[in-house]
Structure formats: C-alpha cells, structure tokens
Amino acid sequence: MASVIVVGGGAAGLVAAWRAASQGHAVTLLEANGRLGVKLRISGGGKCNITHDGPPKALLAAFSKDQARFLRPSLHAFGNGAVLDLLRREGVETYTRENGRVFPQDRPGSAAAVVAAFETLVRRVGVDVHTGARVTALEGRMAGQEGGAPRLAALRLGETRMEADHVILATGGASYPETGTRGEVLGWLRELGVPVKPWFPALAPIPLARPRPAWEGVALRNGELRLSAGPAGRRLAAFAGDVLFTRTGISGPAALELSQAVERARRDGAAWLTHASLLEAPEAVDAALQAEARANPRLRAATWLQRRLPERLVEDLLPEAGVGRDLMLKDLSKVGRRTLVGLVTALPLGAPQPVPLARGEVAAGGVDLVAVDPRTMALRGWENLRVCGELLDLDGPVGGYNLQAAFSTGYAAGTI
Ligand SMILES: Cc1cc2nc3c(=O)[nH]c(=O)nc-3n(C[C@H](O)[C@H](O)[C@H](O)COP(=O)(O)OP(=O)(O)OC[C@H]3O[C@@H](n4cnc5c(N)ncnc54)[C@H](O)[C@@H]3O)c2cc1C
C-alpha cells in the first residue's frame, strides 16, 4: 500500500483519488474550495456535458494530433463507456443528444448529481477528503546523490509540509479563477524545471473593437464565422455554427471554437472577423439576387435581406450601407447589390479585442505533453509526481471532450 496525495478535487482529481484508493492505497485529497467539483457544477450551463458519444478514434479526432497521440492510452483504458457505467452504478442516468453530447437525465441541478456521485465514490473507498485546503507551494529535491537521480516532490499547505509516495497534481487550468483554478501550479512546475506552455485563452467569447450592444441576444444561425489576417488578408480559420451577439462582442459555439485562433492571430498583429450567413460564393448570391429582382422587382431590399439576416441587424445595416429602407430590388444599383451580397456572404465584424483567458471554458497551455508518460501521467525525471486533467497541455472542443480528457488522464494517474 502506498501513500498518495491528490491535489485538486475536480473531474480529474476525483477520478484519480477514487482509482488510487480502489486499489488499496491510502489517499488524501486536498481541494482549495469549500466543496468538491465546483467547476463541474457549472459545466454545460449546470447540466454537465459529461462526455461525447462514439468510439475512441472519433473522440481522439477532436483533439490536435499531438494531444490525440498522448490521450490514446488513457482513453482506451478509461473511455466514455467506463465513465458512464461508473455514474450509472451511482444512479446517474444519462442520455445522448443528436450531436453526440452526453448529459445526465434532464432535471434541475443535474451537474450537481454528477459531483454527488463522484463524492460518494471517493468517500466509499476511504479517500481522506480535505476541503478548504489550498496547497501553497511545491518543493523538489534530488532523490539520490548522483547528478541524474530523479527528483522527489513535497507539498506545502501554509506551514505544513506534506510528503507521499505519490503526489498527483490535478489542479486544472487558469480560467474561471473564481472556481478555484488560478493556474499557479504551472508556475511552480516551471520553476522546478518542468517544461510547460504558458496558459492561453480558448473556448472563450470574443470581445470586438467595435461591439454592437444594440444587437445583444441576436443570433446568427447556420452560417460560418471566419478569421482572416486583416480586412483583405488571407483566410486563417473558419468555424460553422451559431454566433451570438453580446454586449461586448460575440459568443456562441462558433465564436468559442475560433477564439484560440483569433487570439493567436491578434497577437501576431492581424486578425479580422467576418460572418457568412450564406455559404455560397458571392457571384452565385449575386446571380440569385438579380434573378429575384427580375421575378419580383417590387420586393424591398430590406425584405430580401431579412430573409437571410435577423431583422434587428437589417434595421441598422441598411442605412449604414446607404441603402434606403424602402428601396425596391428593381431600383437597386450595382453598388447596392454588391452591398447586400457582401452583408450575407462576408458581414464584417471587425477586429477582435484580447480574448479573456478567465472566461474560457478551458485554458490552452499547461504541462508540456513531452514531459509526461501518457500511460501513467508520471512526470519524466520525477520519482513521485504525476499530473492530470486540464493542468496538462490538453484542450478539446466544446462537446464533452474536455471532461472526458480529465476523467481518462485522472484514471491513468490514479492507477498505481
Ligand atoms: C463554464 C464552463 C463550462 C464547461 N462545460 C463543460 C462541459 O459541459 N463539458 C466538458 O467536457 N467540459 C466543460 N468545461 C471544461 C471542464 O469543466 C474542464 O475541462 C474540467 O473541469 C477540467 O477538470 P480538472 O479536474 O482538470 O480541473 P477542475 O475541474 O477545474 O478541478 C481543479 C481543482 O483543483 C483545485 N485547485 C487548484 N489549485 C489548487 C491548489 N493550489 N490547492 C488545492 N486545490 C487546488 C481547484 O479548486 C479545482 O477544484 C466547462 C468549463 C467551464 C469553465
């Protein structure tokens, strides 16, 4: 029997602690918050998108190549089926939406039911749970006399020094710091010589240099959000999905998914956003508009546009573009036609402002995957240190992938 300290009582830490204690180890779980699973409780808007349906190969395809390669062994050992079986045995029934996202059965506080299930699991196997216990430092020393000897880690909780045969760090990312994840552990690891990648915003709303507060709450559906290097620059990335206007910019699935690329382009000096409601080429839309003008010459330009864009946008955009509200298609000039086509094929949203790390559903960056054994989550060159969950340089898209990555890597870390 080994002694194990798990730091962080979120998705990864709960699974790591449960797994290690299930194997007969003496496990202590230290969680900074007054209760366990605070971020889990707000996940999926309080509904908790636990995982994604499908075979391991399909789940891995949602991650970058390097991340998928790293995740493969742990996902095979503890995949979506294993997570759902475990929860089902604790009374959490789930269902799968058409888009493959798996949720607990709909009822108020369903995310809290997931946390309650994990809490029951860790307590049943005898994990010694300490809440309100924020680890304040990480110390390392050489385990042997020789130069290449592995290092040993110890923790500090204020004045108290804690050692164990195994220390598992499951302290999460750096977004939503109010949920306990301040990201400081990554800095400690860097100081101890562990290769890390700095935290970077991901899956976050995008503030715009010219926000449209009057459009707050309006959604652009079934289109594509596009990122280019400047207004006339080359296309860098695009994401199909809904965009939602907020007071300060844009949110919604397409904005979240594109946010990391947007911030990278912004830091590189040139980022520009447009939205295409119609995914056809501008020439095809122009031809369709001309055909419409011939078939229906008295149709108002505003009406044509309202069939393709939300009314609230049309009310503002037409006067801004110098097209009269009552102008009929038969009276539309070539320039006016180009304007209408432009609004539905490349609505300019403009330059982004810095994407906030704190508002991301996940934080990109973390412990460099090359420094970690993907089967055990052990840090290379360390005798007793493992890392798992969002603290690793892992970030998947929206859809249950990030929690699954936390569960899988937590399970691997707890397998001792
Ligand atoms: C609003 C929101 C919604 C989300 N929705 C979903 C979703 O529906 N599906 C999905 O797959 N993913 C979702 N995510 C992402 C998902 O919640 C995270 O990827 C996941 O929680 C990461 O698990 P983790 O255990 O690594 O970290 P966390 O769950 O963040 O747990 C880390 C824990 O470590 C503790 N801790 C940190 N530092 C210390 C310290 N020094 N000492 C002691 N304890 C410490 C923290 O208090 C925290 O409880 C969402 C995220 C957010 C912010």
The ligand as a Tripos MOL2 file, in Angstrom:
@<TRIPOS>MOLECULE
LIG
   53    58     1     0     0
SMALL
NO_CHARGES

@<TRIPOS>ATOM
      1 C1        -18.3510   27.4390  -17.6610 C.3       1 LIG1
      2 C2        -17.7210   26.1350  -18.0520 C.ar      1 LIG1
      3 C3        -18.4900   25.1390  -18.6170 C.ar      1 LIG1
      4 C4        -17.8930   23.9340  -19.0130 C.ar      1 LIG1
      5 N1        -18.6810   22.9570  -19.5380 N.ar      1 LIG1
      6 C5        -18.1210   21.7840  -19.9090 C.ar      1 LIG1
      7 C6        -18.9270   20.7050  -20.3880 C.ar      1 LIG1
      8 O1        -20.1600   20.7630  -20.3720 O.2       1 LIG1
      9 N2        -18.2880   19.5750  -20.8220 N.ar      1 LIG1
     10 C7        -16.9150   19.4530  -20.8200 C.ar      1 LIG1
     11 O2        -16.3950   18.4220  -21.2390 O.2       1 LIG1
     12 N3        -16.1460   20.4220  -20.2880 N.ar      1 LIG1
     13 C8        -16.7110   21.5680  -19.8420 C.ar      1 LIG1
     14 N4        -15.9200   22.5380  -19.2940 N.ar      1 LIG1
     15 C9        -14.4750   22.2520  -19.1070 C.3       1 LIG1
     16 C10       -14.2870   21.3290  -17.9000 C.3       1 LIG1
     17 O3        -15.0590   21.8060  -16.8300 O.3       1 LIG1
     18 C11       -12.8200   21.2400  -17.5130 C.3       1 LIG1
     19 O4        -12.0780   20.8590  -18.6360 O.3       1 LIG1
     20 C12       -12.6040   20.2300  -16.3940 C.3       1 LIG1
     21 O5        -13.3150   20.6220  -15.2460 O.3       1 LIG1
     22 C13       -11.1460   20.0540  -16.0440 C.3       1 LIG1
     23 O6        -11.0390   19.1540  -14.9720 O.3       1 LIG1
     24 P1         -9.8250   19.2310  -13.9490 P.3       1 LIG1
     25 O7        -10.1150   18.2440  -12.8810 O.co2     1 LIG1
     26 O8         -8.5560   19.1620  -14.6680 O.co2     1 LIG1
     27 O9         -9.9200   20.6990  -13.3530 O.3       1 LIG1
     28 P2        -11.0980   21.3670  -12.3620 P.3       1 LIG1
     29 O10       -12.3350   20.6180  -12.5910 O.co2     1 LIG1
     30 O11       -11.0160   22.7660  -12.6850 O.co2     1 LIG1
     31 O12       -10.5390   20.9990  -10.9400 O.3       1 LIG1
     32 C14        -9.3380   21.5350  -10.4340 C.3       1 LIG1
     33 C15        -9.4990   21.7070   -8.9420 C.3       1 LIG1
     34 O13        -8.2300   21.9730   -8.3670 O.3       1 LIG1
     35 C16        -8.4040   22.8930   -7.3100 C.3       1 LIG1
     36 N5         -7.1330   23.5820   -7.0780 N.ar      1 LIG1
     37 C17        -6.4770   24.4320   -7.8980 C.ar      1 LIG1
     38 N6         -5.3470   24.8610   -7.3380 N.ar      1 LIG1
     39 C18        -5.2710   24.2630   -6.1220 C.ar      1 LIG1
     40 C19        -4.3310   24.3130   -5.0660 C.ar      1 LIG1
     41 N7         -3.2310   25.0720   -5.1430 N.pl3     1 LIG1
     42 N8         -4.5490   23.5710   -3.9420 N.ar      1 LIG1
     43 C20        -5.6630   22.7950   -3.8510 C.ar      1 LIG1
     44 N9         -6.6030   22.7080   -4.8200 N.ar      1 LIG1
     45 C21        -6.4030   23.4430   -5.9540 C.ar      1 LIG1
     46 C22        -9.4880   23.8280   -7.8120 C.3       1 LIG1
     47 O14       -10.1270   24.4790   -6.7550 O.3       1 LIG1
     48 C23       -10.3880   22.8900   -8.5940 C.3       1 LIG1
     49 O15       -11.4730   22.4310   -7.8180 O.3       1 LIG1
     50 C24       -16.5010   23.7350  -18.8520 C.ar      1 LIG1
     51 C25       -15.7360   24.7270  -18.2370 C.ar      1 LIG1
     52 C26       -16.3350   25.9180  -17.8440 C.ar      1 LIG1
     53 C27       -15.4880   26.9710  -17.1750 C.3       1 LIG1
@<TRIPOS>BOND
     1     1     2 1
     2     2     3 ar
     3     2    52 ar
     4     3     4 ar
     5     4     5 ar
     6     4    50 ar
     7     5     6 ar
     8     6     7 ar
     9     6    13 1
    10     7     8 2
    11     7     9 ar
    12     9    10 ar
    13    10    11 2
    14    10    12 ar
    15    12    13 ar
    16    13    14 ar
    17    14    15 1
    18    14    50 ar
    19    15    16 1
    20    16    17 1
    21    16    18 1
    22    18    19 1
    23    18    20 1
    24    20    21 1
    25    20    22 1
    26    22    23 1
    27    23    24 1
    28    24    25 2
    29    24    26 1
    30    24    27 1
    31    27    28 1
    32    28    29 2
    33    28    30 1
    34    28    31 1
    35    31    32 1
    36    32    33 1
    37    33    34 1
    38    33    48 1
    39    34    35 1
    40    35    36 1
    41    35    46 1
    42    36    37 ar
    43    36    45 ar
    44    37    38 ar
    45    38    39 ar
    46    39    40 ar
    47    39    45 ar
    48    40    41 1
    49    40    42 ar
    50    42    43 ar
    51    43    44 ar
    52    44    45 ar
    53    46    47 1
    54    46    48 1
    55    48    49 1
    56    50    51 ar
    57    51    52 ar
    58    52    53 1
@<TRIPOS>SUBSTRUCTURE
     1 LIG1         1 GROUP 0 **** ****
